[in-house]
Amino acid sequence: MAVRRARLDIESYVRLTELADYIVPFALRVICDIGLADHLVDGPRPVDELAEATGTHAPSLHRALRALACRGIFTETEPGTFALTPLAEPLRADHPFSVQECFPLMPPDVMSWGRMDHSLRTGEPAFEALHGTGYYDYFTAPERAEDARRFELSSESVNPFVLRTVLPAYDWGSMATLVDVGGGYGTFATGLLERHPHMSATILDQPHIAEVAKEKVAAGPVADRCTVTGGDFFESVPAGAEGYLLKTVLHDWDDERAGQILRAVRAAMAPESRLVVVESLREDGDDADDVGKVMDVKAMVLFGGHARTQEEFDALFAAAGLRRSRVVATPTMTVLEARAV
Ligand SMILES: C[S@@+](CC[C@H](N)C(=O)[O-])C[C@H]1O[C@@H](n2cnc3c(N)ncnc32)[C@H](O)[C@@H]1O
């Protein structure tokens, strides 16, 4: 029998070892946690100064920074002195699209990724198998408030960028009142209200998230047009608004739980109300830009949900008494609009 020899392709080998390594993500995480990039906004600085400013051990910080620099994140301008690069700029807290909070690598998540094999073998979220409870229930415990905060900030850290792409793609201003269902700390809803002065919004989220959201909204520029309420979107949603938004919520849940959310929204909708879903859709084929497929794996391991195709959304809507009325692709997420049947 002929033996098929493995193809020797050095470029692919190198690329694969870069994609598979976990060193860069962990090094990046700690560099974000110590706010390193914020200390380079005025130009290059010696590592000793950076270590002093961040409360770190200078030789170790040097080792981490030079490893990142060889991947284009920071540059060593002269021995022991580092500067920002285009790849390092978004690590600044003051960057308009800052990713400083984006990938928190919290221990309960990291442990779950270490047991991803459980998800592959059983189809169940590794998170629940390890921690004995679902993702969002786990973080309601008061002693986990800091991780709950980090999760929320990470979910919403992409919102400035998403707002930039999603707002021009849909006529948000045609709705005077909006309920943002599972709206978190409200970065999306308040960003929307800032651009549409005649709109008002209610943000619904879990009570412990809503408490923080209230403070954040109260301190912002649209406090007089935005209310925050704590509740459970599986149970009920504030009634009678012109629009209901579900942004990056449904992919966290399997069809049964997602159907419950949609039915609660449907029950709250007036005949002329509309539902707007903003998510990364999953599409057929090997498209390198398909964020939906990558988010789908996160949903599998952590949440027990999944990213959906447009057809899967249509079926989910139909089962909840809704029908899709529009779909708009944007450079980031897709906007799906649905109305009551
Ligand atoms: C992935 S985050 C999305 C946040 C926000 N929509 C956004 O895109 O920025 C999912 C949100 O659902 C909220 N959530 C989870 N379970 C909930 C429940 N039973 N009732 C209300 N909100 C819930 C979480 O607290 C979280 O804010």
The ligand as an SDF file (V2000), in Angstrom:
LIG
                    3D

 27 29  0  0  0  0  0  0  0  0999 V2000
  -22.5730   39.0070   25.9860 C   0  0  0  0  0  0  0  0  0  0  0  0
  -23.3320   40.1580   27.0700 S   0  0  0  0  0  0  0  0  0  0  0  0
  -23.9540   41.3820   25.9300 C   0  0  0  0  0  0  0  0  0  0  0  0
  -24.1310   42.7330   26.5510 C   0  0  0  0  0  0  0  0  0  0  0  0
  -24.6660   43.8150   25.6060 C   0  0  0  0  0  0  0  0  0  0  0  0
  -25.8950   43.4330   24.9580 N   0  0  0  0  0  0  0  0  0  0  0  0
  -23.6290   44.1760   24.5610 C   0  0  0  0  0  0  0  0  0  0  0  0
  -23.6640   43.6330   23.4750 O   0  0  0  0  0  0  0  0  0  0  0  0
  -22.7620   44.9970   24.8700 O   0  0  0  0  0  0  0  0  0  0  0  0
  -24.8230   39.3090   27.5470 C   0  0  0  0  0  0  0  0  0  0  0  0
  -25.6340   40.0630   28.5870 C   0  0  0  0  0  0  0  0  0  0  0  0
  -26.7890   39.2820   28.9600 O   0  0  0  0  0  0  0  0  0  0  0  0
  -27.0250   39.5140   30.3280 C   0  0  0  0  0  0  0  0  0  0  0  0
  -27.8770   38.4620   30.9000 N   0  0  0  0  0  0  0  0  0  0  0  0
  -27.5540   37.1630   31.0940 C   0  0  0  0  0  0  0  0  0  0  0  0
  -28.5840   36.5040   31.6620 N   0  0  0  0  0  0  0  0  0  0  0  0
  -29.5860   37.4050   31.8270 C   0  0  0  0  0  0  0  0  0  0  0  0
  -30.9140   37.3290   32.3430 C   0  0  0  0  0  0  0  0  0  0  0  0
  -31.4100   36.1610   32.7840 N   0  0  0  0  0  0  0  0  0  0  0  0
  -31.6790   38.4440   32.3410 N   0  0  0  0  0  0  0  0  0  0  0  0
  -31.1800   39.6310   31.8890 C   0  0  0  0  0  0  0  0  0  0  0  0
  -29.9180   39.7620   31.3700 N   0  0  0  0  0  0  0  0  0  0  0  0
  -29.1300   38.6660   31.3460 C   0  0  0  0  0  0  0  0  0  0  0  0
  -25.6280   39.5260   30.9140 C   0  0  0  0  0  0  0  0  0  0  0  0
  -25.5690   40.0740   32.2030 O   0  0  0  0  0  0  0  0  0  0  0  0
  -24.8770   40.3360   29.8670 C   0  0  0  0  0  0  0  0  0  0  0  0
  -24.9020   41.7120   30.1460 O   0  0  0  0  0  0  0  0  0  0  0  0
  1  2  1  0
  2  3  1  0
  2 10  1  0
  3  4  1  0
  4  5  1  0
  5  6  1  0
  5  7  1  0
  7  8  2  0
  7  9  1  0
 10 11  1  0
 11 12  1  0
 11 26  1  0
 12 13  1  0
 13 14  1  0
 13 24  1  0
 14 15  1  0
 14 23  1  0
 15 16  2  0
 16 17  1  0
 17 18  1  0
 17 23  2  0
 18 19  1  0
 18 20  2  0
 20 21  1  0
 21 22  2  0
 22 23  1  0
 24 25  1  0
 24 26  1  0
 26 27  1  0
M  CHG  2   2   1   9  -1
M  END
$$$$
